[in-house]
């Protein structure tokens, strides 16, 4: 075994760095060894044999003796960096790779592994080292693929800079147009708002391996972003045809179906997702919404209650539970859930309106009127709010305010609510005289 292969194996052992950041598998060859003696070669062979068998302490002991004897021994420093990485001693691994680079500054492999280790440890200089690496010449048998790995490493490091990451992935994919690099480029293009280019790139990736589901997942995400829901649905169906146990694909398909208002089909997919992962709270949330739209109130109540219990600080979960309870005429429970939502989000005007209806259903008309007043702080009045307020005052036999709101309702309803308009006109005939009497008494 030769030095550069070791680092790739170390990455797999620790599972600490993404696969796209793996170093060259080809050997890093020193330009020259300062101590080319037979004894040094024998010791290096012993160290690498120990590394082959994961005998890290033995390998470390030999390698430390070699670098102590010759601080310019690039291969020994490189192997020591691998050995320390394999033992989880990342600080010592970085020191060893620094020494390897110092001994042979133009070594692509030494610079790459140093950059990867610095990135792994979130060191600010990682980008500088990897940028330098991309300008060096690999000694591997497939230099383009090796150089592509350096650009990929730099791209992942600069992921938050959408433009820079896209440029880096573009260079990686140009050097090595593999499925993985093309998909990473497509995702980078999408983040940089180049959705058309992203789709073209994802299609190139899909053409490499039509059976590859990763490409279909990327395409589905792009279709969802551009609201091309039938195409997203078709892509996800392809994924599930190949991998029926893919929980996330069931979840995404459920979302796509829900956005198309295919709520029965959406609920079926979301149930499959939960069957594969019972604590997928995103699936629970989507399923609660689908049941709400299907007016399956007991099921919606169950899922929203699970959400509100698991996420007590989620105002939306309390609001959804309140709505499901109110649809079942469970007004007291609905009132309590709406109040919980409003404690978390006091300026939520729509929920103040729903709270008013729950309070009225519980015959708390005075509180319902106050809730409508709170709603009016955040949202404009509507025909419905005028009508509801009028009926609440009517129930409380406060007729002047009831008359005022019935008239306000009729002034803006304009034939949109014929049943309520009929009721309002007839109530005005009945209560206006009493309203006059109440005004006189004041």
One Martini backbone bead per residue (centre of mass of N, CA, C, O) as a GRO file, in nm:
protein
  442
    1UNK     BB    1   0.097   0.035   0.021
    2UNK     BB    2   0.026   0.369  -0.044
    3UNK     BB    3  -0.025   0.673   0.092
    4UNK     BB    4  -0.292   0.796  -0.056
    5UNK     BB    5  -0.482   0.557   0.005
    6UNK     BB    6  -0.513   0.596   0.310
    7UNK     BB    7  -0.691   0.848   0.326
    8UNK     BB    8  -0.943   0.734   0.197
    9UNK     BB    9  -0.983   0.520   0.417
   10UNK     BB   10  -1.010   0.713   0.656
   11UNK     BB   11  -1.272   0.845   0.568
   12UNK     BB   12  -1.439   0.582   0.585
   13UNK     BB   13  -1.392   0.519   0.882
   14UNK     BB   14  -1.516   0.804   0.997
   15UNK     BB   15  -1.749   0.948   0.830
   16UNK     BB   16  -1.668   1.282   0.819
   17UNK     BB   17  -1.662   1.294   0.499
   18UNK     BB   18  -1.761   1.344   0.210
   19UNK     BB   19  -1.718   1.164  -0.077
   20UNK     BB   20  -1.635   1.421  -0.253
   21UNK     BB   21  -1.366   1.453  -0.046
   22UNK     BB   22  -1.193   1.243  -0.151
   23UNK     BB   23  -0.902   1.130  -0.204
   24UNK     BB   24  -0.666   1.000  -0.358
   25UNK     BB   25  -0.582   0.665  -0.467
   26UNK     BB   26  -0.327   0.742  -0.547
   27UNK     BB   27  -0.002   0.772  -0.520
   28UNK     BB   28   0.226   0.948  -0.327
   29UNK     BB   29   0.513   1.089  -0.469
   30UNK     BB   30   0.812   1.164  -0.413
   31UNK     BB   31   1.056   1.336  -0.557
   32UNK     BB   32   1.237   1.278  -0.298
   33UNK     BB   33   1.460   1.111  -0.083
   34UNK     BB   34   1.668   1.190   0.174
   35UNK     BB   35   1.647   0.862   0.267
   36UNK     BB   36   1.737   0.597   0.048
   37UNK     BB   37   1.767   0.372   0.226
   38UNK     BB   38   1.706   0.049   0.308
   39UNK     BB   39   1.605   0.101   0.594
   40UNK     BB   40   1.385   0.305   0.528
   41UNK     BB   41   1.226   0.122   0.330
   42UNK     BB   42   1.164  -0.097   0.539
   43UNK     BB   43   1.013   0.079   0.746
   44UNK     BB   44   0.793   0.177   0.554
   45UNK     BB   45   0.683  -0.103   0.489
   46UNK     BB   46   0.603  -0.174   0.780
   47UNK     BB   47   0.406   0.056   0.823
   48UNK     BB   48   0.216  -0.015   0.580
   49UNK     BB   49   0.146  -0.296   0.683
   50UNK     BB   50   0.011  -0.197   0.942
   51UNK     BB   51  -0.203  -0.028   0.797
   52UNK     BB   52  -0.339  -0.265   0.645
   53UNK     BB   53  -0.409  -0.385   0.959
   54UNK     BB   54  -0.481  -0.152   1.162
   55UNK     BB   55  -0.188  -0.086   1.312
   56UNK     BB   56  -0.145   0.211   1.437
   57UNK     BB   57   0.069   0.221   1.665
   58UNK     BB   58   0.292   0.083   1.500
   59UNK     BB   59   0.298   0.283   1.266
   60UNK     BB   60   0.352   0.538   1.432
   61UNK     BB   61   0.623   0.459   1.554
   62UNK     BB   62   0.777   0.435   1.288
   63UNK     BB   63   0.711   0.716   1.161
   64UNK     BB   64   0.832   0.893   1.387
   65UNK     BB   65   1.120   0.797   1.340
   66UNK     BB   66   1.147   0.890   1.049
   67UNK     BB   67   1.085   1.203   1.095
   68UNK     BB   68   1.309   1.242   1.305
   69UNK     BB   69   1.540   1.168   1.099
   70UNK     BB   70   1.345   1.310   0.859
   71UNK     BB   71   1.174   1.611   0.794
   72UNK     BB   72   1.161   1.548   0.451
   73UNK     BB   73   0.962   1.296   0.460
   74UNK     BB   74   0.690   1.281   0.283
   75UNK     BB   75   0.577   0.990   0.307
   76UNK     BB   76   0.582   0.971   0.615
   77UNK     BB   77   0.399   1.210   0.671
   78UNK     BB   78   0.158   1.109   0.511
   79UNK     BB   79   0.117   0.844   0.670
   80UNK     BB   80   0.082   0.984   0.942
   81UNK     BB   81  -0.171   1.136   0.875
   82UNK     BB   82  -0.343   0.886   0.829
   83UNK     BB   83  -0.300   0.749   1.105
   84UNK     BB   84  -0.422   0.981   1.277
   85UNK     BB   85  -0.695   0.982   1.146
   86UNK     BB   86  -0.771   0.684   1.210
   87UNK     BB   87  -0.750   0.771   1.535
   88UNK     BB   88  -0.884   1.074   1.560
   89UNK     BB   89  -0.622   1.271   1.528
   90UNK     BB   90  -0.655   1.565   1.371
   91UNK     BB   91  -0.428   1.748   1.466
   92UNK     BB   92  -0.195   1.556   1.388
   93UNK     BB   93  -0.272   1.526   1.095
   94UNK     BB   94  -0.227   1.820   1.017
   95UNK     BB   95   0.070   1.834   1.094
   96UNK     BB   96   0.164   1.617   0.895
   97UNK     BB   97   0.059   1.754   0.634
   98UNK     BB   98   0.223   2.008   0.664
   99UNK     BB   99   0.495   1.863   0.643
  100UNK     BB  100   0.450   1.746   0.363
  101UNK     BB  101   0.422   2.021   0.222
  102UNK     BB  102   0.693   2.138   0.310
  103UNK     BB  103   0.857   1.911   0.159
  104UNK     BB  104   0.615   1.922  -0.088
  105UNK     BB  105   0.449   2.182  -0.226
  106UNK     BB  106   0.362   2.033  -0.522
  107UNK     BB  107   0.175   1.833  -0.390
  108UNK     BB  108  -0.135   1.742  -0.446
  109UNK     BB  109  -0.203   1.528  -0.225
  110UNK     BB  110  -0.105   1.683   0.022
  111UNK     BB  111  -0.285   1.933  -0.016
  112UNK     BB  112  -0.557   1.792  -0.022
  113UNK     BB  113  -0.548   1.656   0.261
  114UNK     BB  114  -0.514   1.913   0.414
  115UNK     BB  115  -0.773   2.052   0.317
  116UNK     BB  116  -0.968   1.835   0.423
  117UNK     BB  117  -0.891   1.856   0.722
  118UNK     BB  118  -0.956   2.157   0.755
  119UNK     BB  119  -1.253   2.129   0.676
  120UNK     BB  120  -1.332   1.925   0.897
  121UNK     BB  121  -1.226   2.157   1.121
  122UNK     BB  122  -1.312   2.448   1.029
  123UNK     BB  123  -1.089   2.598   0.873
  124UNK     BB  124  -1.023   2.891   0.713
  125UNK     BB  125  -0.772   2.779   0.524
  126UNK     BB  126  -0.898   2.563   0.339
  127UNK     BB  127  -0.959   2.724   0.081
  128UNK     BB  128  -0.669   2.806   0.017
  129UNK     BB  129  -0.558   2.519  -0.015
  130UNK     BB  130  -0.759   2.421  -0.235
  131UNK     BB  131  -0.695   2.635  -0.443
  132UNK     BB  132  -0.401   2.547  -0.473
  133UNK     BB  133  -0.458   2.255  -0.559
  134UNK     BB  134  -0.600   2.325  -0.840
  135UNK     BB  135  -0.294   2.419  -0.953
  136UNK     BB  136  -0.207   2.130  -0.952
  137UNK     BB  137  -0.041   1.818  -1.024
  138UNK     BB  138  -0.128   1.517  -1.057
  139UNK     BB  139  -0.003   1.162  -1.003
  140UNK     BB  140  -0.220   1.016  -1.120
  141UNK     BB  141  -0.373   0.816  -1.357
  142UNK     BB  142  -0.635   1.024  -1.315
  143UNK     BB  143  -0.608   1.355  -1.317
  144UNK     BB  144  -0.894   1.466  -1.366
  145UNK     BB  145  -1.033   1.327  -1.126
  146UNK     BB  146  -0.852   1.444  -0.912
  147UNK     BB  147  -0.914   1.744  -0.971
  148UNK     BB  148  -1.220   1.720  -0.929
  149UNK     BB  149  -1.200   1.667  -0.623
  150UNK     BB  150  -1.094   1.945  -0.550
  151UNK     BB  151  -1.334   2.108  -0.659
  152UNK     BB  152  -1.545   1.966  -0.484
  153UNK     BB  153  -1.430   2.046  -0.213
  154UNK     BB  154  -1.456   2.350  -0.260
  155UNK     BB  155  -1.760   2.356  -0.312
  156UNK     BB  156  -1.851   2.251  -0.033
  157UNK     BB  157  -1.712   2.479   0.126
  158UNK     BB  158  -1.882   2.704  -0.073
  159UNK     BB  159  -2.200   2.657  -0.046
  160UNK     BB  160  -2.305   2.952   0.050
  161UNK     BB  161  -2.182   3.030  -0.231
  162UNK     BB  162  -2.352   2.991  -0.507
  163UNK     BB  163  -2.161   3.091  -0.730
  164UNK     BB  164  -1.897   2.950  -0.646
  165UNK     BB  165  -2.007   2.662  -0.636
  166UNK     BB  166  -2.090   2.646  -0.930
  167UNK     BB  167  -1.806   2.689  -1.052
  168UNK     BB  168  -1.675   2.444  -0.917
  169UNK     BB  169  -1.869   2.223  -1.025
  170UNK     BB  170  -1.815   2.284  -1.321
  171UNK     BB  171  -1.518   2.191  -1.313
  172UNK     BB  172  -1.565   1.908  -1.208
  173UNK     BB  173  -1.759   1.816  -1.443
  174UNK     BB  174  -1.563   1.868  -1.675
  175UNK     BB  175  -1.344   1.660  -1.575
  176UNK     BB  176  -1.598   1.482  -1.427
  177UNK     BB  177  -1.895   1.353  -1.570
  178UNK     BB  178  -2.047   1.247  -1.330
  179UNK     BB  179  -2.320   1.185  -1.159
  180UNK     BB  180  -2.241   1.333  -0.899
  181UNK     BB  181  -2.137   1.601  -1.025
  182UNK     BB  182  -2.392   1.676  -1.184
  183UNK     BB  183  -2.586   1.688  -0.942
  184UNK     BB  184  -2.430   1.902  -0.787
  185UNK     BB  185  -2.452   2.113  -1.007
  186UNK     BB  186  -2.760   2.129  -1.020
  187UNK     BB  187  -2.796   2.225  -0.728
  188UNK     BB  188  -2.623   2.481  -0.756
  189UNK     BB  189  -2.791   2.611  -0.981
  190UNK     BB  190  -3.052   2.629  -0.817
  191UNK     BB  191  -2.934   2.812  -0.589
  192UNK     BB  192  -2.856   3.029  -0.834
  193UNK     BB  193  -3.122   3.049  -1.019
  194UNK     BB  194  -3.060   2.808  -1.254
  195UNK     BB  195  -3.303   2.611  -1.348
  196UNK     BB  196  -3.254   2.541  -1.645
  197UNK     BB  197  -2.966   2.433  -1.612
  198UNK     BB  198  -3.032   2.225  -1.395
  199UNK     BB  199  -3.212   2.048  -1.569
  200UNK     BB  200  -3.005   1.979  -1.787
  201UNK     BB  201  -2.803   1.845  -1.594
  202UNK     BB  202  -2.994   1.629  -1.476
  203UNK     BB  203  -3.044   1.493  -1.752
  204UNK     BB  204  -2.754   1.408  -1.796
  205UNK     BB  205  -2.743   1.226  -1.549
  206UNK     BB  206  -2.979   1.039  -1.630
  207UNK     BB  207  -2.839   0.935  -1.896
  208UNK     BB  208  -2.612   0.770  -1.764
  209UNK     BB  209  -2.852   0.654  -1.549
  210UNK     BB  210  -3.177   0.565  -1.571
  211UNK     BB  211  -3.179   0.410  -1.276
  212UNK     BB  212  -3.118   0.667  -1.129
  213UNK     BB  213  -3.273   0.825  -0.857
  214UNK     BB  214  -3.121   1.087  -0.795
  215UNK     BB  215  -3.205   1.237  -1.052
  216UNK     BB  216  -3.512   1.232  -0.995
  217UNK     BB  217  -3.500   1.396  -0.736
  218UNK     BB  218  -3.385   1.654  -0.857
  219UNK     BB  219  -3.608   1.694  -1.065
  220UNK     BB  220  -3.842   1.709  -0.865
  221UNK     BB  221  -3.743   1.965  -0.721
  222UNK     BB  222  -3.748   2.145  -0.971
  223UNK     BB  223  -4.048   2.110  -1.037
  224UNK     BB  224  -4.153   2.223  -0.769
  225UNK     BB  225  -4.025   2.507  -0.792
  226UNK     BB  226  -4.190   2.543  -1.087
  227UNK     BB  227  -4.483   2.404  -1.059
  228UNK     BB  228  -4.436   2.103  -1.194
  229UNK     BB  229  -4.622   1.863  -1.072
  230UNK     BB  230  -4.658   1.626  -1.271
  231UNK     BB  231  -4.348   1.586  -1.309
  232UNK     BB  232  -4.284   1.533  -1.016
  233UNK     BB  233  -4.463   1.288  -0.987
  234UNK     BB  234  -4.323   1.112  -1.203
  235UNK     BB  235  -4.040   1.108  -1.074
  236UNK     BB  236  -4.130   0.979  -0.800
  237UNK     BB  237  -4.246   0.721  -0.922
  238UNK     BB  238  -3.973   0.618  -1.019
  239UNK     BB  239  -3.842   0.592  -0.747
  240UNK     BB  240  -4.062   0.393  -0.623
  241UNK     BB  241  -4.030   0.166  -0.828
  242UNK     BB  242  -3.730   0.112  -0.722
  243UNK     BB  243  -3.809   0.239  -0.408
  244UNK     BB  244  -4.064   0.158  -0.197
  245UNK     BB  245  -3.884   0.231   0.084
  246UNK     BB  246  -3.889   0.544   0.032
  247UNK     BB  247  -3.984   0.771   0.253
  248UNK     BB  248  -3.922   1.050   0.119
  249UNK     BB  249  -4.075   0.997  -0.146
  250UNK     BB  250  -4.352   0.972  -0.018
  251UNK     BB  251  -4.356   1.253   0.102
  252UNK     BB  252  -4.316   1.416  -0.160
  253UNK     BB  253  -4.558   1.299  -0.308
  254UNK     BB  254  -4.767   1.396  -0.107
  255UNK     BB  255  -4.715   1.696  -0.155
  256UNK     BB  256  -4.773   1.705  -0.458
  257UNK     BB  257  -5.065   1.600  -0.439
  258UNK     BB  258  -5.168   1.822  -0.252
  259UNK     BB  259  -5.105   2.061  -0.449
  260UNK     BB  260  -5.326   1.909  -0.652
  261UNK     BB  261  -5.571   1.811  -0.470
  262UNK     BB  262  -5.489   1.494  -0.400
  263UNK     BB  263  -5.574   1.388  -0.102
  264UNK     BB  264  -5.607   1.083  -0.106
  265UNK     BB  265  -5.331   1.016  -0.232
  266UNK     BB  266  -5.163   1.169  -0.027
  267UNK     BB  267  -5.247   1.009   0.224
  268UNK     BB  268  -5.136   0.737   0.127
  269UNK     BB  269  -4.835   0.824   0.111
  270UNK     BB  270  -4.809   0.926   0.407
  271UNK     BB  271  -4.871   0.656   0.536
  272UNK     BB  272  -4.623   0.514   0.419
  273UNK     BB  273  -4.415   0.694   0.554
  274UNK     BB  274  -4.506   0.624   0.848
  275UNK     BB  275  -4.457   0.316   0.818
  276UNK     BB  276  -4.137   0.370   0.790
  277UNK     BB  277  -4.170   0.651   0.981
  278UNK     BB  278  -4.328   0.737   1.270
  279UNK     BB  279  -4.137   1.018   1.330
  280UNK     BB  280  -4.246   1.188   1.083
  281UNK     BB  281  -4.346   1.514   1.114
  282UNK     BB  282  -4.391   1.599   0.825
  283UNK     BB  283  -4.599   1.380   0.761
  284UNK     BB  284  -4.801   1.454   0.979
  285UNK     BB  285  -4.859   1.739   0.878
  286UNK     BB  286  -4.955   1.664   0.593
  287UNK     BB  287  -5.183   1.472   0.690
  288UNK     BB  288  -5.347   1.674   0.846
  289UNK     BB  289  -5.409   1.853   0.602
  290UNK     BB  290  -5.548   1.639   0.425
  291UNK     BB  291  -5.776   1.573   0.627
  292UNK     BB  292  -5.888   1.855   0.633
  293UNK     BB  293  -5.964   1.867   0.327
  294UNK     BB  294  -6.145   1.591   0.365
  295UNK     BB  295  -6.307   1.612   0.639
  296UNK     BB  296  -6.135   1.431   0.853
  297UNK     BB  297  -6.157   1.515   1.165
  298UNK     BB  298  -6.051   1.288   1.353
  299UNK     BB  299  -5.780   1.260   1.203
  300UNK     BB  300  -5.690   1.551   1.223
  301UNK     BB  301  -5.694   1.562   1.528
  302UNK     BB  302  -5.481   1.344   1.581
  303UNK     BB  303  -5.241   1.481   1.429
  304UNK     BB  304  -5.251   1.761   1.563
  305UNK     BB  305  -5.217   1.657   1.851
  306UNK     BB  306  -4.939   1.535   1.811
  307UNK     BB  307  -4.804   1.801   1.734
  308UNK     BB  308  -4.884   1.973   1.989
  309UNK     BB  309  -4.737   1.780   2.185
  310UNK     BB  310  -4.448   1.778   2.050
  311UNK     BB  311  -4.512   2.105   1.965
  312UNK     BB  312  -4.604   2.343   2.183
  313UNK     BB  313  -4.467   2.596   2.003
  314UNK     BB  314  -4.688   2.542   1.770
  315UNK     BB  315  -4.927   2.734   1.641
  316UNK     BB  316  -5.032   2.568   1.395
  317UNK     BB  317  -5.114   2.314   1.553
  318UNK     BB  318  -5.328   2.449   1.733
  319UNK     BB  319  -5.501   2.559   1.505
  320UNK     BB  320  -5.564   2.290   1.365
  321UNK     BB  321  -5.698   2.160   1.610
  322UNK     BB  322  -5.918   2.372   1.650
  323UNK     BB  323  -6.056   2.329   1.373
  324UNK     BB  324  -6.123   2.027   1.411
  325UNK     BB  325  -6.298   2.068   1.663
  326UNK     BB  326  -6.505   2.271   1.549
  327UNK     BB  327  -6.614   2.078   1.323
  328UNK     BB  328  -6.720   1.893   1.588
  329UNK     BB  329  -6.837   2.093   1.814
  330UNK     BB  330  -6.567   2.147   2.004
  331UNK     BB  331  -6.550   2.440   2.149
  332UNK     BB  332  -6.372   2.431   2.402
  333UNK     BB  333  -6.123   2.303   2.270
  334UNK     BB  334  -6.088   2.514   2.050
  335UNK     BB  335  -6.048   2.757   2.228
  336UNK     BB  336  -5.786   2.654   2.369
  337UNK     BB  337  -5.614   2.630   2.108
  338UNK     BB  338  -5.635   2.923   2.012
  339UNK     BB  339  -5.509   3.042   2.268
  340UNK     BB  340  -5.236   2.898   2.231
  341UNK     BB  341  -5.167   3.028   1.961
  342UNK     BB  342  -5.187   3.334   2.066
  343UNK     BB  343  -4.955   3.319   2.270
  344UNK     BB  344  -4.744   3.269   2.034
  345UNK     BB  345  -4.940   3.456   1.817
  346UNK     BB  346  -5.094   3.754   1.867
  347UNK     BB  347  -5.109   3.866   1.541
  348UNK     BB  348  -5.332   3.647   1.452
  349UNK     BB  349  -5.612   3.729   1.302
  350UNK     BB  350  -5.752   3.463   1.210
  351UNK     BB  351  -5.762   3.335   1.499
  352UNK     BB  352  -5.944   3.543   1.627
  353UNK     BB  353  -6.184   3.463   1.450
  354UNK     BB  354  -6.201   3.165   1.540
  355UNK     BB  355  -6.234   3.222   1.838
  356UNK     BB  356  -6.504   3.366   1.819
  357UNK     BB  357  -6.664   3.113   1.720
  358UNK     BB  358  -6.597   2.931   1.963
  359UNK     BB  359  -6.722   3.115   2.178
  360UNK     BB  360  -7.005   3.117   2.057
  361UNK     BB  361  -7.045   2.808   2.073
  362UNK     BB  362  -7.005   2.857   2.402
  363UNK     BB  363  -7.173   3.127   2.474
  364UNK     BB  364  -6.932   3.367   2.457
  365UNK     BB  365  -7.016   3.663   2.337
  366UNK     BB  366  -6.842   3.877   2.475
  367UNK     BB  367  -6.569   3.741   2.393
  368UNK     BB  368  -6.621   3.735   2.088
  369UNK     BB  369  -6.622   4.043   2.050
  370UNK     BB  370  -6.329   4.083   2.145
  371UNK     BB  371  -6.197   3.903   1.930
  372UNK     BB  372  -6.290   4.081   1.691
  373UNK     BB  373  -6.135   4.328   1.788
  374UNK     BB  374  -5.856   4.199   1.757
  375UNK     BB  375  -5.872   4.136   1.459
  376UNK     BB  376  -5.903   4.445   1.367
  377UNK     BB  377  -5.594   4.511   1.424
  378UNK     BB  378  -5.492   4.313   1.160
  379UNK     BB  379  -5.773   4.322   1.003
  380UNK     BB  380  -6.011   4.368   0.798
  381UNK     BB  381  -6.319   4.404   0.745
  382UNK     BB  382  -6.606   4.194   0.691
  383UNK     BB  383  -6.903   4.067   0.633
  384UNK     BB  384  -6.869   3.844   0.848
  385UNK     BB  385  -6.787   4.018   1.094
  386UNK     BB  386  -7.043   4.187   1.101
  387UNK     BB  387  -7.244   3.954   1.134
  388UNK     BB  388  -7.129   3.822   1.387
  389UNK     BB  389  -7.143   4.068   1.570
  390UNK     BB  390  -7.446   4.107   1.545
  391UNK     BB  391  -7.528   3.829   1.670
  392UNK     BB  392  -7.392   3.869   1.943
  393UNK     BB  393  -7.551   4.117   2.029
  394UNK     BB  394  -7.825   3.985   1.995
  395UNK     BB  395  -7.787   3.769   2.215
  396UNK     BB  396  -7.734   4.012   2.434
  397UNK     BB  397  -7.940   4.249   2.375
  398UNK     BB  398  -7.760   4.464   2.200
  399UNK     BB  399  -7.916   4.649   1.966
  400UNK     BB  400  -7.754   4.890   1.854
  401UNK     BB  401  -7.502   4.719   1.766
  402UNK     BB  402  -7.655   4.522   1.594
  403UNK     BB  403  -7.765   4.724   1.391
  404UNK     BB  404  -7.498   4.844   1.297
  405UNK     BB  405  -7.383   4.563   1.185
  406UNK     BB  406  -7.607   4.487   0.992
  407UNK     BB  407  -7.573   4.741   0.814
  408UNK     BB  408  -7.277   4.696   0.743
  409UNK     BB  409  -7.324   4.430   0.602
  410UNK     BB  410  -7.528   4.530   0.380
  411UNK     BB  411  -7.326   4.744   0.255
  412UNK     BB  412  -7.103   4.493   0.161
  413UNK     BB  413  -7.236   4.228   0.044
  414UNK     BB  414  -7.386   4.241  -0.238
  415UNK     BB  415  -7.530   3.940  -0.268
  416UNK     BB  416  -7.324   3.709  -0.150
  417UNK     BB  417  -7.537   3.660   0.116
  418UNK     BB  418  -7.853   3.578   0.109
  419UNK     BB  419  -7.923   3.450   0.383
  420UNK     BB  420  -7.797   3.671   0.568
  421UNK     BB  421  -7.956   3.907   0.450
  422UNK     BB  422  -8.232   3.811   0.532
  423UNK     BB  423  -8.176   3.802   0.835
  424UNK     BB  424  -8.093   4.095   0.875
  425UNK     BB  425  -8.357   4.231   0.786
  426UNK     BB  426  -8.542   4.086   0.993
  427UNK     BB  427  -8.391   4.181   1.248
  428UNK     BB  428  -8.428   4.481   1.206
  429UNK     BB  429  -8.735   4.482   1.225
  430UNK     BB  430  -8.734   4.361   1.523
  431UNK     BB  431  -8.497   4.562   1.678
  432UNK     BB  432  -8.511   4.870   1.626
  433UNK     BB  433  -8.711   4.961   1.839
  434UNK     BB  434  -8.538   4.860   2.080
  435UNK     BB  435  -8.292   5.028   2.015
  436UNK     BB  436  -8.428   5.300   2.069
  437UNK     BB  437  -8.498   5.247   2.365
  438UNK     BB  438  -8.205   5.202   2.465
  439UNK     BB  439  -8.104   5.487   2.387
  440UNK     BB  440  -8.295   5.647   2.573
  441UNK     BB  441  -8.195   5.526   2.844
  442UNK     BB  442  -7.900   5.653   2.805
   0.00000   0.00000   0.00000
